[in-house]
Each structure stands twice: as structure tokens, then as C-alpha cells.
Amino acid sequence: LDPAHRRPLRVGPTLEAARRVFGCRRAMLYIAALTFGDGAFLVFLGSTQQVFDVVYGRADQFAVLFAASAIVFAAGFLLLNPAIGRWGAHPVGLAVVTGALAVHGLLLVLTLAADGVPGFWTWFSLVVVGGTFLALLTPVAMSRALEPLGDVAGTATGILGLGAITCASVLAALVGIRIGDTTTPWAVGAVGYGTVCLALLVAAGRTPDPDDAEPSTYAS
């Protein structure tokens, strides 16, 4: 990085950058949305093996099927950039979260209808598709959050990224510890977190662009 674009590694500039980050309403709303979206997604990462083993008795199939789900994720990410180029980042973010919420809503209905244990392939297909939608939110929300913070992007990325993943891990754990011999907690958590995520994303999109953002008094 060009030395002229580096921020000095001192307390003053770092605290000023942190103040800019926490004072940016749009950035905080996008990261709050990402936190709840990642909270639902991390249930997929952290609890899938448990459900395979305890609920469905298919522990021996977990490695192969979980690895195969990466094909769906890869396809989603390949389509993400063209979609953003055509419709814009925020509309695409709304679309993927709405898609995840619809998929998880269907999962919840089917789960309740099956007394907490829907058919294995039904459950697995829906959580993979829903997880893919949620994963696509990460680059969209993070890029939108950083747009008004370009001159402190490095610090902002660290603060926002750490805060989002830490809080999302706690949210996922609150669901994971409730998963026993049914998948009901997973479905309820995914719908609940997805609903909050969508509401925050809508609010973030309505926040005016901070064109008059306060510039840093330190070298970027």
C-alpha cells in the first residue's frame, strides 16, 4: 500500500476510525443485518453433523453430502456478481434474504407437520438452499457497509467483521444447544433470525447515502 494511503498505527487515529465506524448508521444497519443472517447460516455450519447423527442416524453420510453441498454454494456465488451488476447490491441482498426466509419458512411448516422430523432429503435440500442464500448476503452487506467508510476501510473491516462473526456465533449457539432429537429449533431459529435480518436490511436501504461523511483528520 502506498505510504500516503496508510493510517498510522497509533491510538489516536485508531480511535477516530472506530468512532467513524460506530457513528455510521448505514454501516451499522448492514452489519446488524449480516449478524442475524450469519447467525442463521452458522447453524448450518455448526449443527448439520449433529442432525445427521442424532436425528437421522446418518453420521456415516455426513462428510460426502456436506462436501457435495459446496456445489450449490459455488453455483450461487458464480451467479452473484452478474446479478449485482444487473440489479445492484442492495436489491440482490434483499432477494437472497427473502429467498432464504421463504425456504426456511417452508422448512418450518414441513417440520411442524412432521412432528419435528421431516424427511431427510427434504430437510437436507432445504437447509442447503437456505444456507446458500444466506452465504450470499455476506459480500453484499459488507461491501455496502464499507461504502461510506472508504478512508478507514481497513479498520472498519476489522471492527465490523469481528463484531458480526462474534455476535453471529452466539446467535447460532443459542439455536444449536436446543437441537436434540428434532430439527424444530433449527427451523424456528432460521425463520426468526431471517425475519430480523430482512427488517434490518430494509432499514439500511432506506438510510440516505452519507455524502457529507466527516473526513478523517489523519492520513488515510
N, C-alpha and C positions, 0 to 999 in steps of 0.2 A: 504494500500500500504506500502511495506517495506520502512522504512525511508531512506534507502540508494538509493531508486529509486525516491524520491520526489525532486522536484525542489523548492528551497527556494522562498518564497513569497516576493521577493524584486524587485525593479525597474530594476536593472542591469540584472539579469537572465531573467526577462520577456521580456525586450527589445531585448536581444540577441536571445531569442527564436523567437520573432516576425521577427527579421532580417533574421533568418534562413528560416522561412516560406515564406516570401515575396521574398527571393532570390532563392527559388527552382522553376525552370522553369516548371518542370513536375507537381508539385503540383498546381501551378497557372493555368496551362492549363486545368487540370482536373476540377478544381473548376470553371473556367470560363465556361467550357462546361456544368457543372452541373447548373450553374446560368441560362443559357439560357434554359436548359431543364426544370428546375423548374419554370422558367418564363412562359413557355407554360403550365406546369402542374397546376400552381396556378390559371390560367384562369379557368380551370375545377373546382377547389375548390371554387373559388370566384364568378364565373358568372353563374354557372349552374342554380341556383334558379331563377336568373333574366331572363334567357332564357325560362325556364319553364313557368314563369308567363307572361312576356311581349310578347314574340314571339309566344308561342304556347298556352297560356291560360290554362295551366295545373298545376297551382300552388298547387292544392289540391293533386296532384300525386307526388309531388317532394320528400317528406320525404320517402315514401315507395320505389320509384325507385332509389333514390340516395343511400339509405341504401342497396338495393339489388345489386347495382354495386360493393359493397365490396366483393361479392363472386368472381367476376372476378379478382379483385386485389389480393385476398387471393390465388387464384389458381396460379397467376403469381409468387407470392413470394414463394410459395411451390416448384415451378419448377426452381426458380433462383439458389439455391445452387447446385443442381445436375448439372445444365448447366455450372456453373462456374467450378465445379470440373472436368468436362469433357473437356471443351474447353478453360478455362481460363477467368479471369475477363475482360480483355480488349476486346477480341473478342465478349464476351457476351454484353458488353457495346455498342460496335458498332452495334450489331444485334438489340438490343432493340431500339436504337435511329433511326436506319434505318427503323425498323418496324413502329415506331411512325410517322416518316416522310412520309412513304408510306400511312399510314392510313389517316393522315391529308391532304396529297395531294389529295387523293380520296375525302375526305370531301370537300375540296376547289372546286374541279371540280363539284361535285354534288350541292354544294351551289350556285355557279355561274350559273349553268344550271337551277336552280330553283328560280332565281331572289332573292337570299339571304335567302330563307326559304325552305330548303329541308324537306322531310317528317320527322315527329317527330321521329319515330323509327329508321330511317336511321341515323339521326343526333345523337340520344342518343347512339345507338350502337357503332358508330364510335368514339365518344368522350370518351366513357368508355374504349374501347380497346386502343385508343391512349393514354389516361391518364394512363392506366396500364403500358404500355411500358415505358412511361416517369418516372413513380414512381420507376421502377426497376433500373433506372440509378443511383439513389441516393446512395445506399450502394456500388455499383460498383465504381463509381467515387470517393467517399470519401475514400474508402479503398485504392485505387490506389494512391490518392493524399498523403495519410499519410505514405505510404510505406517508402519513403526516410527520413521521419521525426520521426522515432520511438522514439528517445531520447527526443523529445519535443512534443510528440503526444498529450498530454493534451492541451497545449497552442495552438498547430496547429489546433486541432479540434474546439476550441472555436473561433479562428480567422477566419478560413475558413468557418465554419458553419454559423457564424453570417454574414459574408460578403456575402455568397451565398444567404442566405434566404432574407436578406435585399434588395439586388440588384434584386433578382428574383421577390420580391413583387412589386417593382417599375415597372419592365417589365410587369408583369401581369396587373397592374393598367392601364398602357398605352393602353392595349387592352380593358380591362373591361369598361373604360369610353367611349369607342367608340361603344359599343354594344347597339343598340337601338331596332328597330323592325326587324332586320335581324341578322343572325349569320355569316355574311361575315367577320367582323373584327376578330372574333374568329378563323375562318379557315385561314385567311391570317396571323394572328399573330402566330398561331401554326406552319405553314409551314416556316415562316421567322425565328422564334426562333429555330425551329428544324434544319434548314439548317446550321445556325451558330453553333449550338451545335455539329452537326456531324463534321463540319470542325475543330473545336477546339479539338474534341475527337481524330480525325485522327492525328492532330499535336502532341497531348500529347503522343500518342502511338509511335511516331517516335522520341521522346526525349530519349536520352540514359539514362540508369539507373545511378543515381548519386552514384556510388560505392565509390567514393572518397569524399563523402559529409563531410563537415567540422564538426568535433565533437564539442560538447558543452564543454566549459571550466568550467561549473558549474555542480554540481552533478545532475543527472537526477532524 
